[in-house]
Amino acid sequence: MTGVRGGGGEARTYLRIGGDVFTVYGDEVRGWSPRADDFRRGVSSSPWVYGSVEELFFALVNLCTAPRAEA
């Protein structure tokens, strides 16, 4: 996991899984999601928001290692 502070002050976090790099959004309070929209809309119960960055990491690992027909 890598955290980078953007020019506008927002923090961006990247997760590397195999050869892929995923941008993830959120923080320890709101949760973590691969979708920035989950935090812009004010939706509190999106199925894509995970409680910890570790949970999101393992969800992405499972997605990347699943056969293409099942992903």
Secondary structure, 3 states (H helix, E strand, C coil): CEEEECCCCCEEEEEEECCEEEEEEEECCCEEECCCHHHHCCCCCCCCCECCHHHHHHHHHHHHHCCCCCC
